[in-house]
Amino acid sequence: MNTLSRRGFLAAGAAAVAVAQMPRFALAQTPDALRLAAVTRTLDIDGRAATVFGLAGPGGQGLVLDPGQRFRVDLTNDLDVGTIIHWHGQIPPNAQDGVPDMPMPLLAPGETRSYDFEARTGTHWMHSHVPIQEMQLLAAPLIVRSAEDIATDRQEVVMFLHDFSFKSPEEVLAEIAGGHGGGGHGAHGGHGDVQSMPGMPMGGAGAMPGMDHGAMGHGAMGGMPMGSMPGMGGMMGMGGMAMDLNDYDWDAYLANDRTLSDPEVVQVERGGRIRLRVINAAAATVFWIDTGAAGARLVAVDGHAVQPLPGKRFGLAMGQRLDLEIDLPSERGAWPILALREGARERSGLILATPGAEVRRVDALAEAEAPAFDTDLAQEARLIAVDALPERPVDRSQMLMLGGSMQPYAWTINGAVWGQHQPVVARSGERVVLSFHNMSMMGHPMHLHGHVFQVVGISGQRVAGALRDTVYVPPMSMVDVALDAGEAARWMLHCHHMPHLATGMMTEFAVSPSV
């Protein structure tokens, strides 16, 4: 991963000075805590300066924990706006989960908050739970190494993926909602204006300017009935309506904060043994990971081991992670590892290279469009958990209908936007099966806070699938997941496509105490 830019480093240093001058009661009391700061930093994106956010840890962007190390972190907000960070893939006490006002408020500028819980091993990440801030790159890797990771002695490489616009998130969302986001392949046809977006679901500083957080869900985008999808697709084919793969053409696609005009080159040994941890932190882009001449094995998804799956191309949606084992040839060379935007030619990536190897430039545009990702759930169906949930009777089942349209730009769960939603309910300790049924023409990566679930059904067929926290549900398909309800609390359940989330595609998994 790249280190902080000088400007970001100076900002982080200023934060440390500011915190040192705060009253003692405002500081966390954890003596061995790691320091993490939400900062502003500057990136060079294809020769143009871009001011973005970031999460600065002791060694640069993000955190790496050793086997058995607790998650003891003092988080300081060095931004001039309130923020809050969600530890995606971890299961902290609900009060530390990082969702605005559920139950903790945003961290005010200059505030420090302490976190302390048992860390779950694997490839995870952390990000603001204010959508417009996540779109400004307020996110970073969160890697928790296991004893097995140490024993296998593989060189660890992280590939952290983003989509990026030089425009403000508010402008991006307005263009998407107005039908002017571009999006290329599978683009929609409608171009009407949305008069009133429901308040940003995260509330507080997350609300877009001029929006009334108390009036969420009221206006042109509220409560669109299921099955009512005017303007969807914009293209009618022999098989019916076309999928909408991408609803925005971003200015750049980043791997570890860089584009292919100046990619990160990771030095590796001849015959090197690599564990590549890939994190899709993009706001609205699904990627294929193409290892090219360096064949790979998929060994984990969302931080959980799966039976090894050999291949050279694996996909992941927003919020998901892949761990790939790569065994390089015993010769000098350079091996590009590319992230291909689904349904488009754009790509990003990094390069594994031995000392002295010739590193050739890789064009940011491929010759051909990458296919749509997992429309038939073929990849998901091949994943088998190493540590499956124990068999037990199902106590509660719930269908969640995923709906929405490009025009008007509205995305719903069970026909409702956040603020009009009916919580999904369970009791602590119950075995619960959630069935995500996508009746829209866009895919939805569905993320549940505070729980790990197992994929147990794909389009009506039972499977012993992967353990996950984020499952991709393609258009007109159904995925069943099983879980054991955890702490009695309100846990977020939402689509990890940021424009979908920002327009209301969120509900809550409300767990009550066991009887």
C-alpha positions as CSV (number, residue, x, y, z in Angstrom):
1,M,0.0,0.0,0.0
2,N,1.1,3.5,-0.6
3,T,2.3,5.7,2.3
4,L,0.5,8.9,3.0
5,S,1.3,11.8,0.8
6,R,3.3,14.6,2.4
7,R,0.1,16.7,2.6
8,G,-1.8,13.8,4.2
9,F,1.1,13.2,6.6
10,L,1.1,16.9,7.6
11,A,-2.7,16.8,8.1
12,A,-2.3,13.7,10.3
13,G,0.4,15.4,12.3
14,A,-1.8,18.4,12.8
15,A,-4.5,16.1,14.1
16,A,-2.1,14.7,16.7
17,V,-1.2,18.1,17.9
18,A,-4.9,19.1,18.1
19,V,-5.8,16.0,20.1
20,A,-2.8,16.6,22.4
21,Q,-4.3,19.9,23.4
22,M,-7.8,18.5,24.1
23,P,-9.0,17.9,27.7
24,R,-8.0,14.5,29.0
25,F,-11.6,13.2,29.4
26,A,-12.0,13.4,25.6
27,L,-9.2,11.0,25.0
28,A,-9.6,7.2,25.1
29,Q,-8.0,5.5,28.0
30,T,-6.7,2.4,26.2
31,P,-3.0,2.2,27.0
32,D,-1.9,-0.1,24.1
33,A,-4.4,1.1,21.5
34,L,-3.4,1.7,17.9
35,R,-3.9,5.2,16.6
36,L,-6.2,5.7,13.6
37,A,-7.1,9.1,12.1
38,A,-9.7,10.1,9.5
39,V,-7.6,12.5,7.4
40,T,-7.6,14.6,4.2
41,R,-4.9,13.6,1.7
42,T,-3.9,14.4,-1.8
43,L,-3.5,11.8,-4.6
44,D,-2.0,12.1,-8.0
45,I,-4.6,10.7,-10.4
46,D,-3.3,10.6,-14.0
47,G,-1.3,13.8,-13.4
48,R,-4.1,15.6,-11.7
49,A,-4.2,16.4,-8.0
50,A,-7.2,15.0,-6.1
51,T,-8.2,15.8,-2.6
52,V,-9.7,12.8,-0.9
53,F,-10.2,11.4,2.6
54,G,-8.4,8.4,4.2
55,L,-7.8,6.4,7.4
56,A,-4.2,6.8,8.5
57,G,-2.8,4.0,10.7
58,P,0.6,3.5,12.2
59,G,2.0,2.2,8.9
60,G,0.0,4.2,6.3
61,Q,-3.5,3.7,5.1
62,G,-5.4,1.0,7.1
63,L,-4.5,-1.5,9.9
64,V,-2.9,-4.9,10.1
65,L,-3.4,-6.9,13.2
66,D,-1.3,-9.9,14.3
67,P,-2.7,-13.3,15.2
68,G,-4.6,-13.0,18.5
69,Q,-4.3,-9.2,18.7
70,R,-7.4,-7.5,20.0
71,F,-9.0,-4.7,18.0
72,R,-7.9,-1.8,20.4
73,V,-8.1,1.4,18.4
74,D,-8.3,5.1,19.2
75,L,-10.0,6.8,16.3
76,T,-9.5,10.5,15.9
77,N,-11.6,12.6,13.4
78,D,-9.2,15.0,11.8
79,L,-11.8,16.1,9.2
80,D,-13.8,19.3,9.4
81,V,-17.1,17.4,9.3
82,G,-18.5,14.7,11.5
83,T,-17.8,11.1,10.6
84,I,-18.1,7.5,11.9
85,I,-16.3,4.4,10.8
86,H,-17.8,0.9,10.3
87,W,-15.5,-2.1,10.8
88,H,-16.7,-4.1,7.8
89,G,-16.3,-7.9,8.4
90,Q,-15.8,-7.5,12.2
91,I,-18.5,-8.2,14.8
92,P,-18.0,-5.7,17.6
93,P,-20.5,-4.9,20.3
94,N,-23.4,-3.1,18.6
95,A,-22.4,0.2,20.2
96,Q,-19.0,0.1,18.4
97,D,-20.4,-1.0,15.0
98,G,-20.1,2.5,13.5
99,V,-23.5,3.5,12.2
100,P,-24.7,7.1,12.9
101,D,-27.0,7.3,15.9
102,M,-27.3,3.6,16.2
103,P,-26.6,4.1,19.0
104,M,-23.5,6.4,18.9
105,P,-23.5,9.8,17.2
106,L,-21.0,10.9,14.6
107,L,-17.5,11.8,15.9
108,A,-17.2,15.6,15.9
109,P,-14.2,17.2,14.3
110,G,-11.2,16.7,16.7
111,E,-13.0,14.0,18.7
112,T,-11.3,10.7,19.7
113,R,-13.3,7.5,20.4
114,S,-12.0,4.2,21.7
115,Y,-12.8,0.8,20.3
116,D,-12.0,-2.5,22.0
117,F,-13.2,-5.9,20.9
118,E,-12.0,-9.4,19.8
119,A,-10.9,-9.2,16.2
120,R,-12.0,-11.7,13.6
121,T,-9.2,-13.0,11.3
122,G,-9.3,-12.4,7.6
123,T,-9.3,-9.8,4.9
124,H,-11.7,-7.0,6.0
125,W,-11.9,-3.3,5.6
126,M,-13.2,-0.1,7.3
127,H,-15.1,2.8,5.9
128,S,-17.2,5.7,6.7
129,H,-20.9,4.9,7.1
130,V,-21.8,8.2,5.5
131,P,-22.2,7.4,1.8
132,I,-20.9,10.6,0.4
133,Q,-17.7,10.2,2.5
134,E,-17.1,6.6,1.4
135,M,-17.4,8.0,-2.2
136,Q,-14.5,10.4,-1.2
137,L,-12.3,7.4,-0.3
138,L,-12.8,7.5,3.5
139,A,-11.9,3.8,3.6
140,A,-8.9,1.5,4.1
141,P,-7.9,-2.1,4.5
142,L,-8.3,-3.9,7.8
143,I,-6.3,-7.1,7.8
144,V,-6.3,-9.5,10.7
145,R,-3.7,-12.2,10.2
146,S,-4.1,-15.8,11.5
147,A,-1.6,-18.2,12.9
148,E,-2.1,-20.2,9.6
149,D,-1.1,-17.1,7.7
150,I,2.2,-17.0,9.6
151,A,2.8,-20.7,9.2
152,T,2.2,-20.8,5.4
153,D,4.8,-18.0,5.0
154,R,3.4,-16.3,1.9
155,Q,4.2,-12.8,0.9
156,E,1.1,-10.7,1.6
157,V,-0.1,-8.2,-1.0
158,V,-3.2,-6.1,-0.6
159,M,-5.1,-4.7,-3.6
160,F,-7.6,-2.1,-2.5
161,L,-10.0,-1.1,-5.3
162,H,-11.9,2.2,-5.7
163,D,-13.9,4.1,-8.3
164,F,-13.2,7.8,-8.3
165,S,-14.7,11.1,-9.6
166,F,-13.2,14.5,-9.5
167,K,-16.8,15.8,-9.0
168,S,-18.3,16.0,-5.5
169,P,-20.4,13.0,-4.4
170,E,-23.4,15.3,-4.4
171,E,-22.9,16.1,-8.0
172,V,-22.4,12.4,-8.8
173,L,-25.5,11.4,-7.1
174,A,-27.5,14.1,-8.7
175,E,-26.3,13.1,-12.2
176,I,-27.1,9.4,-11.5
177,A,-30.6,10.3,-10.2
178,G,-31.2,12.5,-13.1
179,G,-30.3,9.8,-15.6
180,H,-27.1,11.5,-16.8
181,G,-24.5,9.3,-15.2
182,G,-23.3,7.6,-18.4
183,G,-22.6,4.0,-17.5
184,G,-21.9,2.7,-20.9
185,H,-22.9,-0.9,-21.5
186,G,-26.5,-1.6,-20.5
187,A,-27.2,2.1,-20.0
188,H,-30.7,3.1,-19.2
189,G,-32.9,5.2,-21.3
190,G,-34.8,7.6,-19.0
191,H,-33.5,11.1,-18.3
192,G,-36.0,12.6,-16.0
193,D,-35.1,14.6,-12.9
194,V,-35.8,13.3,-9.5
195,Q,-37.4,16.2,-7.6
196,S,-36.7,15.0,-4.1
197,M,-34.3,12.3,-2.9
198,P,-35.2,10.8,0.4
199,G,-32.9,12.0,3.1
200,M,-29.5,10.3,3.2
201,P,-30.1,7.2,5.2
202,M,-27.1,7.8,7.4
203,G,-28.4,11.0,8.8
204,G,-26.5,13.8,10.5
205,A,-23.5,15.0,8.4
206,G,-24.4,12.4,5.8
207,A,-27.4,14.2,4.6
208,M,-26.9,16.0,1.4
209,P,-27.1,19.8,1.5
210,G,-30.6,21.1,1.8
211,M,-32.1,17.7,2.8
212,D,-34.4,17.2,5.8
213,H,-33.2,14.1,7.6
214,G,-36.5,14.0,9.4
215,A,-38.4,13.6,6.1
216,M,-36.7,10.5,4.8
217,G,-38.6,8.6,2.2
218,H,-41.1,11.3,1.4
219,G,-41.1,12.7,-2.1
220,A,-40.6,11.5,-5.6
221,M,-38.6,8.4,-4.7
222,G,-40.6,7.1,-1.8
223,G,-42.1,3.6,-1.7
224,M,-42.2,2.5,-5.3
225,P,-44.3,-0.7,-5.5
226,M,-42.6,-3.9,-6.4
227,G,-42.7,-4.9,-10.0
228,S,-43.3,-1.3,-11.1
229,M,-40.2,-0.5,-13.0
230,P,-40.7,2.3,-15.5
231,G,-37.8,3.1,-17.7
232,M,-35.9,0.2,-16.4
233,G,-33.2,-1.1,-18.8
234,G,-34.0,1.3,-21.6
235,M,-33.2,-1.6,-24.0
236,M,-35.6,-4.4,-24.8
237,G,-34.1,-7.6,-26.2
238,M,-35.3,-11.1,-27.1
239,G,-35.1,-12.1,-23.4
240,G,-36.9,-9.0,-22.1
241,M,-35.4,-6.1,-20.3
242,A,-31.7,-5.5,-20.4
243,M,-29.5,-5.4,-17.3
244,D,-28.1,-2.2,-16.0
245,L,-24.5,-3.0,-15.1
246,N,-23.0,0.5,-14.5
247,D,-25.0,3.6,-13.7
248,Y,-22.0,6.0,-13.7
249,D,-18.8,6.5,-15.7
250,W,-16.2,7.3,-13.1
251,D,-13.1,9.4,-13.9
252,A,-10.7,6.8,-12.7
253,Y,-10.5,3.3,-11.3
254,L,-7.9,2.8,-8.6
255,A,-5.8,0.0,-7.1
256,N,-4.1,1.1,-4.0
257,D,-4.8,4.8,-4.8
258,R,-3.2,4.5,-8.3
259,T,-4.2,4.0,-11.9
260,L,-2.5,2.0,-14.6
261,S,-0.7,5.1,-15.8
262,D,1.4,4.8,-12.7
263,P,0.6,1.5,-11.0
264,E,2.1,0.1,-7.8
265,V,4.9,-2.4,-8.6
266,V,5.3,-4.9,-5.9
267,Q,8.7,-6.6,-5.6
268,V,8.5,-10.4,-5.5
269,E,11.0,-13.2,-5.6
270,R,11.4,-15.7,-8.4
271,G,9.1,-18.5,-7.6
272,G,7.4,-16.3,-5.1
273,R,4.4,-17.5,-3.1
274,I,1.9,-14.7,-2.8
275,R,-1.3,-14.3,-0.8
276,L,-3.2,-11.5,-2.6
277,R,-5.9,-9.9,-0.5
278,V,-8.4,-8.1,-2.8
279,I,-10.9,-5.6,-1.3
280,N,-13.6,-4.0,-3.5
281,A,-14.1,-0.6,-1.8
282,A,-15.7,1.0,-4.9
283,A,-18.9,2.9,-4.5
284,A,-20.6,1.5,-7.5
285,T,-18.3,-0.8,-9.6
286,V,-18.1,-4.6,-9.7
287,F,-14.6,-5.9,-10.7
288,W,-13.2,-9.1,-12.2
289,I,-9.7,-9.9,-10.9
290,D,-7.6,-11.3,-13.8
291,T,-4.3,-12.8,-12.8
292,G,-3.2,-13.4,-16.4
293,A,-0.2,-15.7,-16.8
294,A,0.0,-16.1,-13.0
295,G,-2.6,-18.8,-12.2
296,A,-4.3,-18.5,-8.9
297,R,-6.4,-20.3,-6.3
298,L,-9.3,-18.6,-4.6
299,V,-9.0,-19.6,-0.9
300,A,-11.2,-17.2,1.0
301,V,-14.1,-14.8,0.5
302,D,-15.1,-12.0,2.9
303,G,-12.4,-13.3,5.3
304,H,-13.6,-16.9,5.4
305,A,-11.9,-19.9,4.0
306,V,-13.4,-21.8,1.1
307,Q,-12.3,-25.0,-0.5
308,P,-9.5,-23.9,-3.0
309,L,-10.8,-23.0,-6.4
310,P,-8.3,-22.7,-9.2
311,G,-8.6,-20.2,-12.0
312,K,-7.4,-16.9,-13.5
313,R,-10.5,-14.7,-13.2
314,F,-12.6,-14.2,-10.2
315,G,-15.2,-11.4,-9.5
316,L,-16.2,-9.4,-6.5
317,A,-18.9,-6.9,-5.9
318,M,-18.8,-3.8,-3.7
319,G,-18.0,-4.6,-0.1
320,Q,-16.7,-8.1,-0.9
321,R,-13.2,-9.5,-0.5
322,L,-11.2,-12.3,-2.2
323,D,-8.0,-14.0,-1.1
324,L,-6.0,-15.5,-3.9
325,E,-2.9,-17.7,-3.6
326,I,-0.5,-17.2,-6.5
327,D,2.6,-19.3,-7.1
328,L,4.9,-17.5,-9.5
329,P,7.3,-19.2,-11.9
330,S,10.9,-19.6,-10.9
331,E,12.1,-17.1,-13.4
332,R,12.5,-13.3,-13.6
333,G,9.4,-11.5,-14.8
334,A,6.5,-9.1,-14.3
335,W,2.9,-10.3,-13.8
336,P,0.1,-7.7,-14.0
337,I,-2.8,-8.4,-11.7
338,L,-5.7,-6.5,-13.2
339,A,-9.1,-5.4,-12.0
340,L,-11.6,-5.3,-14.9
341,R,-14.7,-3.2,-14.7
342,E,-17.7,-5.4,-15.5
343,G,-19.4,-4.7,-18.8
344,A,-16.8,-2.2,-19.8
345,R,-13.2,-1.8,-21.0
346,E,-11.8,0.2,-18.1
347,R,-9.3,-1.6,-15.8
348,S,-6.9,-1.0,-12.9
349,G,-4.4,-3.1,-11.1
350,L,-0.9,-3.6,-9.8
351,I,2.2,-5.5,-11.1
352,L,4.1,-8.2,-9.3
353,A,7.7,-8.0,-10.5
354,T,11.0,-9.7,-9.7
355,P,14.1,-7.4,-9.2
356,G,15.5,-6.2,-12.5
357,A,12.5,-7.4,-14.5
358,E,11.2,-5.3,-17.4
359,V,7.8,-3.8,-16.4
360,R,5.8,-2.9,-19.4
361,R,3.0,-0.3,-19.5
362,V,-0.5,-1.7,-19.3
363,D,-3.2,0.3,-21.0
364,A,-6.1,1.5,-18.8
365,L,-8.5,0.4,-21.5
366,A,-8.7,-3.3,-22.5
367,E,-9.4,-4.2,-26.1
368,A,-12.7,-5.8,-25.2
369,E,-15.4,-5.3,-22.6
370,A,-15.3,-7.5,-19.6
371,P,-18.5,-9.6,-19.2
372,A,-21.2,-9.0,-16.6
373,F,-20.4,-10.5,-13.2
374,D,-22.0,-13.8,-12.1
375,T,-25.4,-13.2,-13.7
376,D,-26.1,-16.9,-13.3
377,L,-24.3,-17.1,-9.9
378,A,-22.0,-19.7,-11.4
379,Q,-19.0,-18.4,-9.3
380,E,-21.0,-18.3,-6.1
381,A,-22.3,-21.8,-6.7
382,R,-18.8,-23.2,-6.8
383,L,-17.8,-21.8,-3.4
384,I,-17.8,-24.3,-0.5
385,A,-17.2,-23.1,3.1
386,V,-14.4,-24.8,5.0
387,D,-16.1,-24.1,8.3
388,A,-19.8,-24.4,7.6
389,L,-22.5,-23.4,10.0
390,P,-23.6,-26.3,12.2
391,E,-26.8,-28.0,11.0
392,R,-29.8,-27.1,13.0
393,P,-33.5,-26.5,12.5
394,V,-34.5,-23.1,11.0
395,D,-36.5,-21.0,13.5
396,R,-37.4,-18.1,11.3
397,S,-37.5,-17.4,7.5
398,Q,-37.9,-14.0,5.9
399,M,-38.1,-13.0,2.2
400,L,-36.6,-9.7,1.2
401,M,-37.7,-8.4,-2.1
402,L,-35.1,-6.1,-3.7
403,G,-36.6,-3.7,-6.1
404,G,-36.2,-0.4,-7.9
405,S,-35.6,1.4,-11.1
406,M,-33.3,3.7,-13.0
407,Q,-36.1,6.2,-13.7
408,P,-37.1,7.4,-11.2
409,Y,-33.9,6.4,-9.5
410,A,-35.4,4.5,-6.5
411,W,-34.2,1.4,-4.7
412,T,-36.2,-0.5,-2.1
413,I,-36.2,-3.5,0.2
414,N,-39.7,-5.0,0.5
415,G,-41.1,-2.0,-1.4
416,A,-39.9,0.6,1.1
417,V,-37.0,3.0,1.4
418,W,-35.2,3.6,4.7
419,G,-37.5,5.6,7.0
420,Q,-40.6,3.8,5.7
421,H,-39.1,0.3,6.2
422,Q,-40.4,-2.5,8.4
423,P,-37.5,-4.1,10.3
424,V,-36.5,-7.7,9.7
425,V,-37.0,-9.3,13.2
426,A,-35.5,-12.2,15.0
427,R,-34.6,-13.3,18.5
428,S,-31.0,-13.7,19.7
429,G,-29.8,-17.3,19.1
430,E,-32.4,-18.2,16.5
431,R,-31.4,-19.8,13.2
432,V,-32.6,-17.5,10.6
433,V,-32.8,-17.8,6.8
434,L,-33.0,-14.7,4.7
435,S,-34.1,-15.0,1.1
436,F,-32.9,-12.1,-1.1
437,H,-35.1,-12.0,-4.2
438,N,-34.0,-9.4,-6.7
439,M,-36.8,-8.2,-8.9
440,S,-34.8,-5.3,-10.4
441,M,-32.5,-5.1,-13.4
442,M,-29.4,-4.1,-11.4
443,G,-27.3,-6.4,-9.1
444,H,-27.2,-5.7,-5.4
445,P,-24.4,-6.6,-3.0
446,M,-26.3,-7.1,0.3
447,H,-24.4,-6.5,3.5
448,L,-25.5,-7.5,7.0
449,H,-23.8,-5.9,10.0
450,G,-22.9,-7.8,13.1
451,H,-23.3,-11.3,11.6
452,V,-21.7,-13.9,9.4
453,F,-24.0,-15.8,7.2
454,Q,-23.7,-18.9,5.0
455,V,-25.0,-19.0,1.4
456,V,-27.4,-22.0,1.5
457,G,-29.6,-21.5,-1.6
458,I,-29.1,-20.3,-5.1
459,S,-32.2,-19.8,-7.3
460,G,-34.1,-22.4,-5.3
461,Q,-31.3,-25.0,-5.2
462,R,-29.7,-25.9,-1.8
463,V,-26.0,-25.4,-1.6
464,A,-23.3,-25.6,1.2
465,G,-21.9,-22.3,0.1
466,A,-19.4,-19.7,1.4
467,L,-19.5,-17.9,4.7
468,R,-19.9,-14.2,4.0
469,D,-21.0,-10.8,5.2
470,T,-21.8,-9.4,1.8
471,V,-23.6,-11.5,-0.9
472,Y,-24.2,-10.4,-4.5
473,V,-27.7,-10.9,-5.8
474,P,-27.8,-10.4,-9.6
475,P,-30.9,-9.2,-11.5
476,M,-34.0,-11.5,-11.4
477,S,-32.4,-14.1,-9.1
478,M,-32.7,-15.3,-5.5
479,V,-30.0,-16.1,-2.9
480,D,-30.8,-17.7,0.5
481,V,-28.5,-17.1,3.5
482,A,-28.5,-18.7,6.9
483,L,-27.3,-17.2,10.1
484,D,-27.6,-17.4,13.9
485,A,-29.0,-14.1,15.3
486,G,-26.5,-12.4,17.5
487,E,-26.5,-9.6,20.0
488,A,-30.0,-8.2,20.7
489,A,-29.7,-4.8,18.9
490,R,-30.6,-3.0,15.7
491,W,-28.2,-4.1,13.0
492,M,-28.0,-2.5,9.5
493,L,-28.9,-4.5,6.4
494,H,-28.3,-2.7,3.2
495,C,-27.1,-2.7,-0.4
496,H,-23.4,-1.8,-0.7
497,H,-23.9,0.1,-4.0
498,M,-23.5,3.6,-2.5
499,P,-26.0,5.4,-4.8
500,H,-28.6,2.7,-4.0
501,L,-27.9,3.0,-0.3
502,A,-28.0,6.8,-0.5
503,T,-31.5,6.7,-2.1
504,G,-32.9,4.4,0.6
505,M,-31.9,0.8,0.0
506,M,-31.5,-0.1,3.6
507,T,-33.5,-1.8,6.4
508,E,-32.6,-3.1,9.8
509,F,-32.2,-6.6,11.3
510,A,-33.8,-6.0,14.7
511,V,-32.7,-8.7,17.1
512,S,-34.6,-9.0,20.4
513,P,-33.4,-10.8,23.5
514,S,-34.0,-14.6,23.6
515,V,-37.0,-15.7,25.7
